[in-house]
Amino acid sequence: MEKGSGPRATVLLADGREAPALGLGTHELEGRACEHAVAEALDLGYRHIDTAEGYGNERSIGAAIRGADRAGIFLTSKVSPDHLRPADVVRACEGSLCRLGTDYLDLYLVHWPNREVPIAETVEALISLRASGLIRSWGVSNFTATHLREAARVELPATNQVEIHPHFRQEGLAGACRELGLPLTAYSPLARGRVLDDPVIGEVAGARGCSVTQVVLAWLLRRGHLAIPKASSRRHLEDNRGALAIELTGAEVDLIEGRPQGERLFDFDWAEFDR
């Protein structure tokens, strides 16, 4: 556990490895802005950085972590859905490692499932990457419970990274993941800023004298999820990290979990979500 980071500084992945519970998401961060955000995050004590080959920012992240203590950084990237054939997975991973300037990834995720590629084939390739030392853990993103069970026939993923926030809690998927024994990682945990105007969560934050962002992230961590909010300024990075010190009461959690549920923000015609 990170010193001074609160009681839930790490989460146990399904493969037994620990990951920092709060990380920096870098979707839509590019170039110097991305490099600056990652450097600021590391300076503030962040140790979990999340990217993907599809984000187009791996070189910027590589520049930001160059010279840092690599062993102290939990680095995640993702393989795109059009690279899920075994040979393509290996090439994609090697490409990410080259752009990031590192010898290994702490976590490598399947970014989206691809119905044209059997999940078992991809999982076997990821297991081979782990055996070769190029990755430490493998997981998935945007997988349904059905996808997860199919993968688990070969091996259980370490985590499933999906959209989760108070207005889209994914209770069914969260329950399936609890049964399987793997944690969820929440992307877009602030619903692209939409939860910041939630009056009930605002009341919880006001009573505590903290920000709505901190309440939402503390709620996710209390549920046993990892969270990777995007931030580009030092102020927002500091605000997000403050969630690690917050312990919500059961009554506060009940208020948050009573919020009405809306539609997912990241939805595509080709995506195989549970409808």
URVEN-V171254 format. One line per field, one symbol per residue. ss: DSSP state (@ for helix, = for strand, . for the rest). phi: phi as a letter, one per 20 degrees, with the letter a starting at -180 (. if undefined). psi: psi as a letter, one per 20 degrees, with the letter a starting at -180 (. if undefined). A space follows every 50 residues. Layout:
BEGIN
ss = ???
phi = ???
psi = ???
END
This chain:
BEGIN
ss = .........===.....===.=.==.....@@@@@@@@@@@@@@...=== ..@@@..@@@@@@@@....@@@.======.@@@..@@@@@@@@@@@@@@@ ....======........@@@@@@@@@@@@@@..=======...@@@@@@ @@......=====.=..=..@@@@@@@@@@..=====...@@@@@@@.@@ @@@@@@@@...@@@@@@@@@@@...==..=...@@@@@@@@@@@@....@ @@@@@@...................
phi = .ffmdnfcfcceffeneecgfdcdecgmeclfffgffffffffeofcccd bafffmcffffgffefnefgfededdcceffecefgfffffffffffffe mcebdfbcdffbfcfecgggfffffffffffenfcebcbcbmeeffgfff fffeafffacebfbagebelgfffffffffnceedeelfdllnfffefff fffffffemceggffffffffffneeccfebddffffffgffffeddfef fffffffeffedefedccgefeefd
psi = qppjjrilhqpprhjiqqqphpaoqjpjprbhggggggggghhijqjopp aqhihkjhhghhhhipirnhhjpopprqpqhjkiqghhggggghgggghi krirphppqogqqoiiophhggghhhhhhghijhqhqqarqkqrhggghg gihgqpqhroorpprhjnilggggghhghhkqqqpoqlijlkihihjphg hhgggghikaqgghgghhgghhijqqpmqqqiqhghgggghihhipoqrh hgghggijqqpbqqhnpqhipmqp.
END
